[in-house]
């Protein structure tokens, strides 16, 4: 269908792109990755509906989120290498087809376990869409145009996050829960046609071969770690299943690190972390991703099941978070120019801590006013932390390492997100179950009510049991406060750590000699290092 010849990535770096429709091609790529932004935020709004309509327990809700994140994180690096070797456009389209097909199947499932499997397949499709969309840009744009192209891609991806909750709420108010996945299909069809028509093929046959054994170890190890954490509150932390899963995870992930460090051309290049700027910027991104996922897991359930909002109302009430994030993301670049990445990121993390600690004071009788206040602060803190940190991480790398560095950064972020949902969801489940009073209920109904606050609310409505509803609300708010308290304390400690250890990065270009010295293992990054990308590439990668 395409009329384009294959574009070689070995062309001179300063040569102008041959394709005059490159900006239309960029629009096609933006449309392709937009669906990932929609999917994440729409799903969070739908969690209370899934708990009721699919009878999903809290640990199953955790897996509906984490099945996607685990596969996405572990498959992203091999997906990028496969695209480099066999054709980026070809596998980008393949990822869109897989994501679309899984979305279509997701609209038809009738059980939480089947939906978990569908989400895993969607994660595999997303693993091809995200890195290959970014990897195509150098074959389309000369270096002088790339910052503008990245900025356009950032704006395109940014649209998905704030619109996701509102669109999800609108769909759930008028259609069944499967509509949140069905909306992906027309977007993907248009994206596939646009990519085939406008985006030229590109590849780099010289890349290292894909190490399928390492990829398999990564998937199984991360899944074992997530499974052990999620099952801990249900089966007991001392049970053979939980202990065995956690031990297996440590052995597998430790073996993966050892294997990759011993390979001459590793798929996961941990040597990149020897660069001090890249290492600490990556740590900042990972820490804030952990806290964000904890907040996004508990908030929709609180807004819908405790405060009584419908799905659309829940989506609208999440807007202060998105608004604060987008405003701060724009302001972060100017602040970095006046201060440094270290201080902007450290202050941003401190704002995140303050917001979460304020949220941890929520009581059952509190209305939405308190939530809107700390959500806005959380958005500001996220924008000041994530955007400059990710921009500094990518700017710290030479051009020929940018693709590998981006893949490692995203893999660590997504892994932290999966672990965050597992750990914090388990904390929520344990606190909720311990506080919930179900002594007056039959055993079957008591077990249902213990599954989630949404299920308890449904049982209370069916039985006209106001005492059960009050107990469920109080138990959930207690668990939510513990989650936010843990995230707040962790964020405060992270702010102090980053202020002490993160290099004082200023927007001056690093020389290749400086990068090479750091990457070789000398930990001597100074205050005058790197960063022009604080407000472009970093924001784009975060918003996916």
Residue pairs with C-beta under 8 A, 6 or more apart in sequence:
1 193
1 196
1 197
2 89
2 196
2 197
2 199
2 200
2 201
3 197
4 19
4 199
4 200
4 201
5 200
5 201
6 87
6 200
6 201
6 202
6 203
7 18
7 19
7 139
7 140
7 200
7 201
7 202
8 202
9 138
9 139
9 202
9 203
9 204
10 204
13 142
13 143
13 399
14 142
14 143
14 144
15 142
16 142
17 139
17 140
17 141
17 142
17 145
19 25
19 140
19 200
21 198
22 140
22 141
23 152
24 198
25 136
25 140
25 198
25 199
25 200
26 137
26 140
26 141
26 149
26 152
26 153
27 156
27 194
27 198
28 191
28 194
28 195
28 197
28 198
28 199
29 92
29 133
29 136
29 137
29 153
29 195
29 199
30 152
30 153
30 156
30 157
31 156
31 187
31 190
31 191
31 194
32 92
32 96
32 129
32 133
32 188
32 191
32 194
32 195
33 129
33 130
33 133
33 153
33 156
33 157
33 544
34 156
34 157
34 159
34 160
34 187
34 191
35 96
35 99
35 129
35 160
35 184
35 187
35 188
35 191
36 126
36 129
36 130
36 157
36 160
36 544
37 157
37 158
37 159
37 160
37 161
37 164
37 543
37 544
38 160
38 163
38 164
38 167
38 183
38 184
38 187
39 122
39 126
39 164
39 184
40 161
40 164
41 160
41 161
41 162
41 164
41 165
41 168
41 296
41 318
42 164
42 165
42 167
42 168
42 171
42 180
42 183
43 64
43 65
43 168
43 180
44 65
44 165
44 296
44 297
44 299
44 300
44 318
45 164
45 165
45 168
45 169
45 172
45 180
45 300
45 311
45 314
45 315
45 318
46 168
46 172
46 177
46 180
46 300
46 311
47 61
47 64
47 65
47 297
47 300
47 301
47 454
48 300
48 301
48 304
48 305
48 311
48 314
48 454
49 172
49 177
49 311
49 454
50 56
50 61
50 64
50 112
50 115
50 177
51 57
51 58
51 61
51 301
51 451
51 452
51 453
51 454
51 455
52 454
52 455
52 458
53 176
53 177
54 60
54 110
54 111
54 112
54 115
54 177
55 112
55 448
55 451
55 455
56 64
56 112
56 115
56 451
56 452
57 112
57 450
57 451
57 452
57 455
58 425
58 428
58 429
58 432
58 451
58 452
59 230
59 231
59 233
59 234
59 425
59 426
59 429
60 112
60 113
60 116
61 112
61 297
61 425
61 452
62 230
62 297
62 421
62 422
62 425
62 426
62 429
63 112
63 116
63 119
63 230
64 112
64 115
64 116
64 119
65 119
65 293
65 297
65 421
66 226
66 230
66 418
66 421
66 422
67 116
67 117
67 119
67 120
67 123
68 119
68 120
68 122
68 123
68 126
69 123
69 414
69 415
69 417
69 418
69 421
70 120
70 123
70 219
70 222
70 223
70 226
70 415
70 418
71 120
71 121
71 123
71 124
71 127
71 219
72 123
72 124
72 126
72 127
72 130
72 414
73 218
73 222
73 410
73 411
73 413
73 414
73 415
73 417
73 418
74 127
74 215
74 218
74 219
74 222
74 411
74 415
75 123
75 124
75 127
75 128
75 215
75 219
76 127
76 130
76 131
76 407
76 410
76 411
76 414
77 131
77 215
77 267
77 268
77 407
77 408
77 411
78 210
78 211
78 212
78 214
78 215
78 267
79 91
79 95
79 127
79 128
79 131
79 132
80 131
80 132
80 135
80 403
80 407
81 207
81 208
81 209
81 210
81 267
82 91
82 128
82 210
83 90
83 91
83 92
83 128
83 131
83 132
83 135
83 203
84 135
84 203
84 204
84 207
84 403
85 203
85 204
85 205
85 207
85 209
85 210
86 203
87 201
87 202
87 203
88 132
88 135
88 136
88 139
88 201
88 202
88 203
89 132
89 136
89 195
89 196
89 199
89 200
89 201
89 202
90 201
91 128
91 132
92 128
92 129
92 132
92 133
92 136
92 195
92 199
93 192
93 195
93 196
94 128
95 124
95 125
95 126
95 127
95 128
95 129
95 132
96 125
96 129
96 188
96 191
96 192
96 195
97 125
97 188
97 192
98 121
98 122
98 124
98 125
98 128
99 122
99 125
99 126
99 129
99 184
99 188
100 125
100 184
100 185
100 188
100 189
100 192
101 121
102 118
102 119
102 121
102 122
102 125
103 122
103 181
103 182
103 184
103 185
103 188
104 181
104 182
104 185
105 118
105 121
106 115
106 118
106 119
106 122
106 178
106 181
107 178
107 179
107 181
107 182
108 178
109 115
109 118
109 178
130 410
130 544
131 403
131 406
131 407
131 410
133 153
134 153
134 403
134 406
134 540
134 541
135 202
135 403
136 199
136 202
137 146
137 149
137 150
137 153
138 146
139 200
139 202
140 149
140 199
140 200
141 149
147 532
147 533
147 536
150 533
150 536
150 537
150 540
151 536
153 540
154 536
154 537
154 539
154 540
154 543
157 540
157 543
157 544
158 326
158 329
158 539
158 540
158 543
160 543
161 322
161 325
161 543
162 319
162 322
162 323
162 326
164 315
165 314
165 315
165 316
165 318
165 319
165 322
166 312
166 315
166 316
166 319
167 183
167 315
168 180
168 311
168 315
169 310
169 311
169 312
169 313
169 314
169 315
169 316
170 311
170 312
170 315
171 179
171 180
171 183
171 311
172 179
172 180
172 310
172 311
172 312
173 310
173 311
173 312
208 265
208 266
208 267
209 265
210 267
211 263
211 266
211 267
213 259
214 256
214 259
214 260
214 266
214 267
214 268
215 267
217 252
217 253
217 255
217 256
217 259
218 253
218 256
218 268
220 252
221 248
221 249
221 252
221 253
221 255
221 256
222 249
222 253
222 415
222 418
224 245
224 246
224 248
224 249
224 252
225 245
225 246
225 249
225 250
225 253
225 419
225 422
226 418
226 419
226 422
227 245
228 241
228 242
228 243
228 244
228 245
228 246
228 249
229 246
229 419
229 422
229 423
229 426
230 422
230 425
230 426
231 239
231 241
231 242
231 245
232 242
232 426
233 426
233 429
233 430
233 433
234 429
235 241
235 242
236 242
237 243
256 268
257 270
260 266
260 267
260 268
260 269
260 270
261 270
261 271
268 408
268 411
269 401
269 404
269 405
269 408
270 408
271 519
272 278
272 397
272 401
272 404
272 405
272 408
272 519
273 279
273 282
273 408
274 518
274 519
274 520
274 521
274 523
275 396
275 397
275 515
275 518
275 519
275 525
276 503
276 518
276 523
276 524
276 525
277 392
277 393
277 396
277 503
277 505
277 510
277 518
277 525
277 529
277 530
278 393
278 396
278 397
278 405
278 518
280 498
280 501
280 502
280 503
281 341
281 345
281 389
281 390
281 392
281 393
281 396
281 502
281 505
282 389
282 393
282 408
282 409
282 412
283 498
284 345
284 349
284 385
284 386
284 389
284 494
284 498
284 502
285 386
285 389
285 390
285 393
285 409
285 412
285 413
285 542
286 412
286 413
286 416
287 349
287 416
287 490
287 491
287 494
288 348
288 349
288 352
288 381
288 382
288 385
288 386
288 389
288 491
288 494
289 386
289 413
289 416
289 417
289 420
290 416
290 417
290 419
290 420
290 487
290 490
291 352
291 356
291 420
291 487
291 490
291 491
292 378
292 382
292 417
292 420
293 416
293 417
293 420
293 421
293 424
294 420
294 421
294 424
294 483
294 484
294 486
294 487
295 321
295 356
295 359
295 378
295 484
295 487
297 421
297 424
297 425
297 428
297 483
298 424
298 428
298 479
298 480
298 483
298 484
299 318
299 371
299 375
300 314
300 318
301 452
301 453
301 454
301 476
302 362
302 371
302 476
302 477
302 480
303 309
303 313
303 314
303 317
303 318
303 368
303 371
304 310
304 311
304 314
304 454
305 453
305 454
305 457
305 472
305 473
305 476
306 364
306 453
306 473
306 476
306 477
307 367
307 368
309 317
317 368
317 371
317 372
318 375
320 372
320 375
320 376
320 379
321 375
321 376
321 378
321 379
321 382
322 379
323 376
323 379
324 375
324 376
324 377
324 378
324 379
324 380
324 381
324 382
324 383
325 379
325 380
325 382
325 383
326 379
326 383
327 379
327 380
327 383
328 348
328 379
328 380
328 381
328 382
328 383
328 384
328 387
329 383
329 387
329 535
329 539
330 383
330 535
331 383
331 384
332 344
332 348
332 383
332 384
332 387
332 388
332 534
332 535
333 387
333 388
333 534
333 535
335 344
335 384
335 388
336 344
336 388
336 505
336 506
336 507
336 531
336 534
336 535
337 507
340 504
340 505
340 506
340 527
341 388
341 389
341 391
341 392
341 502
341 503
341 504
341 505
341 506
341 531
341 534
342 498
342 499
342 502
342 503
342 504
342 505
343 499
343 504
344 384
344 388
345 384
345 385
345 388
345 389
345 498
345 502
346 495
346 498
346 499
346 502
347 384
347 495
348 380
348 381
348 382
348 383
348 384
348 385
348 386
348 388
349 381
349 385
349 491
349 494
349 495
349 498
350 381
350 491
350 492
350 495
351 377
351 378
351 380
351 381
351 384
352 378
352 381
352 382
352 385
352 491
352 495
353 381
353 488
353 489
353 491
353 492
353 494
353 495
354 377
354 381
354 488
355 374
355 375
355 377
355 378
355 380
355 381
355 488
356 374
356 378
356 484
356 485
356 487
356 488
356 491
357 484
357 485
357 488
357 489
357 492
358 370
358 373
358 374
358 377
359 370
359 371
359 374
359 375
359 378
359 481
359 484
359 488
360 481
360 482
360 484
360 485
360 488
361 370
361 481
362 370
362 371
362 477
362 480
362 481
362 484
363 477
364 470
364 473
364 474
364 477
381 491
386 538
386 539
386 542
387 534
387 535
387 538
387 539
387 542
388 531
388 534
388 535
388 538
389 538
390 409
390 537
390 538
390 539
390 541
390 542
391 531
391 532
391 533
391 534
391 535
391 536
391 537
391 538
391 539
392 505
392 530
392 531
392 533
392 534
392 538
393 405
393 409
393 538
394 402
394 405
394 406
394 409
394 533
394 537
394 538
394 541
395 510
395 530
395 531
395 532
395 533
395 534
395 537
396 405
396 505
396 510
396 515
396 518
396 529
396 530
396 531
397 405
397 515
398 512
398 515
398 516
401 519
406 541
409 541
410 541
424 483
424 486
424 487
427 479
427 482
427 483
427 486
428 476
428 479
428 480
428 482
428 483
429 479
430 479
431 475
431 478
431 479
431 482
432 450
432 452
432 453
432 475
432 476
432 478
432 479
433 450
433 475
434 475
435 471
435 474
435 475
435 478
435 479
436 449
436 450
436 456
436 471
436 472
436 475
437 467
437 468
437 471
438 445
438 446
438 449
438 450
438 468
438 471
439 446
440 467
441 449
441 459
441 468
445 459
445 463
448 455
448 456
448 459
449 455
449 456
449 459
449 460
449 468
449 472
450 456
453 472
453 473
453 475
453 476
456 468
456 469
456 471
456 472
457 469
457 472
459 465
459 468
460 466
460 468
460 469
460 472
461 469
503 525
503 526
503 527
503 529
504 526
504 527
505 525
505 527
505 529
505 530
505 531
506 527
506 528
506 529
506 530
506 531
507 530
507 531
507 532
507 534
508 528
508 529
508 530
508 531
509 530
509 532
510 529
510 530
514 525
514 529
517 524
518 524
518 525
